[in-house]
Amino acid sequence: MLRVGIAAACLAVISLANDCQEGECDGNVMLQTDASSQGAQLYVLGFTPYYNYDGPLAVTGDLKVSFGWKNLQMSWSLDGADGNCLTSKAYPNGKVSNDCGIHIHVGMSCSEDAGGHYFLTSEDPWQALHYRVDQGSTNGKYGLNAGLTASDALGHSVIVHDLYGARIACGILMTEQTAKPYVVKSWVPYYNYVGALSVSGQIKIQTINVTQYLSWSDLKGADANCYTTPLPNGPASNDCGIHIHIGMNCFEDAGDHYHATPTDPWKAVRYVAYAKGPWKYSKSWGQAEVLTDLGATQILGHTVIVHDITGSRVACGIIEQ
């Protein structure tokens, strides 16, 4: 499974079997055989902050849901979740709650309210699922009966909660074929840029229908002013932007933003570059969901442009398979 995010020094392997030894699995349906052999699988290969979350947590990583007969098994490897979700069972709202939860929700977008938990059983099975963090990471699996098939769950949101049950991160369930992202592997200075910035790292782009999901975990060398400095041209501008453009090479003007929607969706997309820490250059990690009305094959080969704090174009890369 593809990994999105910053790898931790070590991962705590927290299994469903271990939870059951501690008496936490009463009433849960465990999958006793390898879930991957039982049927379809869906993936979340990147997370974005929940649409109204403004806290410091930034969840990265990947998640897989394997579907069996009536049952599903969710497995995950995440960094940046709530470090207060340790091995303690003292959840503020109780063991049957959203505290430290990872749940499939009714909503099918990460840019609006995800609604309630998604299940087709008589009772909500999700509130017994809790992740646990060790050294900043959580790596676990959990089986339950939500009455969902893969076709039911496809395109729905997966929400990560903090210790108090607040929604902090969102990802979208995709098929393996859809989940395989396009990528921008390398960058050159924009054809007429003469400044000092030198961007490197990768951006992954996944498409569901006509929406693009961008994720980057190790983008270096972008404008370090794109952190706490106010955007000179406002939030709906090119300031600190990462955008797909009409152009299809990096040796001439890349043209305007590429979209088929009536209004430009790209001006709200921007990165944050952190200059703190033991890095030689600024470093950025993040995600964006952009409704462009363009399919995956339409964006292939187009340019992605990185802008500085003023909105100037500083780097160019090409979308590849």
N, C-alpha and C positions, 0 to 999 in steps of 0.2 A: 504494500500500500504506500502511496506517495506520502511524503512527510512535508508538511508546511509549518514552518516556525523555527525557532532557535532550539537546537538540541541541548538538553540539559546534561550535566556531568554524569548523572546517574538517574535511573527511573525506578520508582518503587513499583513492583509488580503486585498488584492487589487483585486477587482473583475472587470470583463468586464463591468458590469453594471455601476460601478463608472466611468470607463473611458468614457462610452458613455454619461453620464451626463455632462461630461466636453467637449463633442463635438469631441471626438477623433475617433469615430467609423464610420464615413461617409464612405460608400462603403464597409464595412466589413459585413460578414454574421455571425450573432450571432445564437447560438443554444439555442432555448427558452426552451427546455425540458431537462431532465436529460440525459446527453450524454451517461452514462453507460447503459441506457436502449435501445439505438439505434443500437448497434452493437458491433463490435470488439474493443478491446483496446490493445495498445502496451505501453511498459514501458521502461524507462531508470532508472536503479537503482544505477548507479554510474557514475561519470565523471572523466576523466583524463585530464591533461593539453593538450591543442592543440599541435600537434606534434612539432611545431617550436616555441611555446610560452615559453619564459624564464623569464617572469615577476613574481611578488610576489603573484598574486591571485591564490587561490586554491579552486575551486568550488566543493562542495559536496551537496548531496541531491538526490531527486528523481523527476521524471517527468512522466506524463501519457498523452497519446493521445487517445481520444475517437473518433471513426469514425461513422458519420451518412451518410445520403444520400447526396453525393457530398461534405459534409462539415466535418470538424474536429474541435475538441476542445482540446487545449493543456492546461494542468494544471500542476503547478510545486510548489515545496517547496525546496528552495536552500539556502545554506549558502556560503559565500566566493566570491560572484559575486562582480562586481565593485561598491563600496560604493558611487561613484560619480553619480550613476544612482538613484538619489533621486526623489522627486516629481516634480522637475523642468522640464519644457518641452523644455529647451534650449539645444537641442541636437546639437552638433557641426556641423553635416552634415545634419541637418534637420529632420523633423518628419518622412519622408519617406527615411529611411536609415537603416544601420546595427547597429546604435548606440544603445547600451543596448538591443540587440536583442537576441532571442532564436529561432532558425530556424532549420527545417529539411533540410539536404543537400544531394546532389547527391551521395557523397562518402559513402562507406560502411566499413570504417576502421578508427580507431583513431590514426594510426601510419603513416599516409600520408595525403597529401592534400585532403580535403573533397569536393573540387569542389564547384560549385555554389548552390544556393537554389534549392530545389526539388519541382517542381510543374508541373501540367499538364494542367493548365489554360492558357489563352492567355497572361495574365500579372502576374508578380510576386506579390503574396499577402503577402509575409513575411516581407517586410520592414516597415510595419505599426505596427508590434508587438514589444513592448518595455517593459522590466521588470522594476520594481522600487524597490529599496532597502531601508529598514528601520532597523536600528540597526544591520546591517550586514546580514540581511536575506531578501529574497523575496518570497512571497507566492501569487500566482495569477493564473488566467485562461484567455484564449483568444480563440475566435472562428473565423474561416476563411474558405474560399473555396480555396483549393489548387488543387482540382480535384483528390485527392489521396484516394485510399482505403487502408485498413490495409495491404493487401498483397503487394501493391505497396511500402509502407513505411517500411515494415519489414526488419531489418538488416541495415537500413540507419543510418547515423550519425546525431546527434543533436548537434548543435554548440551554445555555449554561447559567446556573444561578450561583450567587455567593452564599456565605454562611447564613445570612438572614432571609434567603429566598428571593432576593432581588435578581432581576434578569440583567446579566452583564454581557453576554455574547450570543451571537446568532450565526448559524450556518444553514445551508440548504442541502437536502438529500438528493443525490444524483446517481444515475446509473454509472457503471464502470466506463462505458463508452463516452458518456457525457462528461464524466469526471476527469478524463484524461485532458489535461489543460494544454492550450497553446502556451508558448513561452517567448519572452524576449530575453535572449541569452547574453547579449553584449551591447555595448553602447559606444557611440562616437560623439564628439562635440557636435552640436547643431552646426550646420554648414557655415553660418556667418557668426558663430559665437567666438569671442576672443578673450573670455574671462578665465578665471583660475579653477573653476569647478570641473571635476572629472568624475563622472558617475560610473559605477560598476555594480554588478549584482544581477539578479534575475527577477523578473515579474512573471507570474503565472496568470493566465486568463482562461476562465471556464465560461461556457455559454450554455444557458438553459433557455430554449426557445429564442427569444429576442432580447435577453438580458445578459450582460457580461458581468462576471465576478472576477475582479482583479485582486491578487494577493501578492505581497512581497515581504520577505522575512530578513533579508540581508542586503538592502540597497545602501550602498556607500557613496559618499562624495557629493551628495545633493546639498542644497543650500541650508547650512546650519541655522540661518535666521528663521527658517520655517519651523519654529518651535514655540516660543512665547511672543515673538514680535508680531504686532498687529498687522493684518494684511492691508497693504496700502490701498488696494483697489476694492476691498470688501470681500465678503464670503462668496459671492457669485462672480468670480473672476478667474483669471489664469494664475493668480498668485499661488505658488507652491503646488502647482498642478501636475498630475500625471494623466495624460489624455491620449486616446487614439485619434489620429489625424487622417485626412484624406490621402495624403501622399504615400508613395510606396517605395521611396528610397531616401537615403540620408545625405544626398549630395546636392539637394536643391530645396527650395521652399516646400514644406510639408503640407501647405494649405490649411484649411480650417479643420475644426473638430469633425470627426466622422460620426454621423448619426442620421437616422431616418425619421426621428420624432419631430413634431412641429416646433418644439423648443429645444435648445441645446442642454443636454443633461450633464455635460462634462465640467461645466464651470463650478460645480459644487464638489468636485473630486480633487482632493489634495493630500499631500503627504505631510508627516511631521518628522523632522530630522533632529535626532538627539546628538548633541555635541559632547555631552557628559560621558564619563566612563573611560575605560582604558583603550580607546579607539583612536587610530591615527587620523581617521576622517569622520565626518558625521555619519550617523547610521540611522536607517529608517526601517520600520516594519509596520505593516498595516493591510487593510482590505478596503474594497469599495464595490458596491453594487450599482450598476449603471444600466438603466433601461434605454436602449438605443434603437429598438426595432430592427436590429441587424442580426442575422444568423452567424454561426461560427464560420462558415466558408466565406462569408462576405468580409470579415475582418482580417482573414489570413493574408499576410504579406504587407499589411499596412504599417505605417510608422506609429510608434509611441513616443511622445515628446515629454521630457521632464522640464519644468519651468522653475525659475528661482522666485524669490520673495516678491519681486516686482512684476512677475508674469513673463519675463523674457525667456526665450527658449534656449536651454543650455545643453541638452543631450537628446540624442535620437537613437532608437533601436527599432528592429523589424520583428513583427509577430511571425513566429515559425511554429510548425507542428513539432 
